[in-house]
Amino acid sequence: MIDSVLIIIAVLMQPAKQDDAMSALGGGSTDLFSQQKARGFEAFMQKVTVILGVIFFVLALALTYLSSH
């Protein structure tokens, strides 16, 4: 449960990406080549979210295995 709460907090702390309604409806094809790598706090939060997601997945598999044996 701790990992789940931490994932929720990490996702909520990530900076919002501001997209207008036209790019959401049009598929955002104009943004295909204009994407930049995340830097600073945004990059850190993305890494934290991925790590917490992997931990959640591993714990779910371990609990499933332990409950079946």
C-alpha positions in Angstrom: 0.0 0.0 0.0 2.9 2.4 0.7 4.1 2.0 -2.9 0.7 2.7 -4.2 0.4 5.9 -2.2 3.9 7.0 -3.3 3.0 6.4 -7.0 -0.1 8.6 -6.6 1.9 11.3 -5.0 4.6 11.1 -7.6 2.1 11.4 -10.5 0.3 14.3 -8.9 3.6 16.1 -8.3 4.6 16.0 -12.0 4.4 19.3 -13.9 1.4 19.5 -16.2 2.1 19.5 -19.9 0.0 22.3 -21.4 -1.5 21.2 -24.7 -4.3 23.1 -26.3 -7.5 21.5 -27.4 -6.7 21.5 -31.1 -3.5 19.4 -30.6 -5.5 16.9 -28.5 -8.3 16.6 -31.1 -5.9 16.7 -34.1 -3.6 14.1 -32.7 -0.7 16.4 -32.0 1.2 15.7 -35.2 2.8 19.1 -35.1 4.5 18.1 -31.8 6.1 15.0 -33.2 9.5 16.6 -33.9 9.3 19.4 -31.4 9.5 17.3 -28.2 12.4 18.0 -25.9 13.9 15.9 -23.2 12.7 16.5 -19.7 15.1 18.3 -17.5 15.5 19.0 -13.8 12.5 18.3 -11.6 10.4 16.9 -14.4 13.1 14.3 -15.4 13.5 13.4 -11.7 9.8 12.9 -11.2 9.5 10.7 -14.4 12.3 8.5 -13.1 10.8 8.2 -9.6 7.4 7.3 -11.2 9.0 4.6 -13.4 10.9 3.1 -10.4 7.9 3.1 -8.2 5.9 1.5 -11.0 8.5 -1.3 -11.4 8.5 -1.8 -7.6 4.7 -2.1 -7.6 4.8 -4.6 -10.5 7.4 -6.8 -8.8 5.6 -6.7 -5.5 2.3 -7.7 -7.2 4.0 -10.7 -8.8 5.8 -11.7 -5.6 2.5 -11.5 -3.6 0.7 -13.5 -6.2 3.4 -16.2 -6.1 3.5 -16.3 -2.3 -0.3 -16.5 -2.0 -0.4 -19.5 -4.4 2.2 -21.5 -2.5 
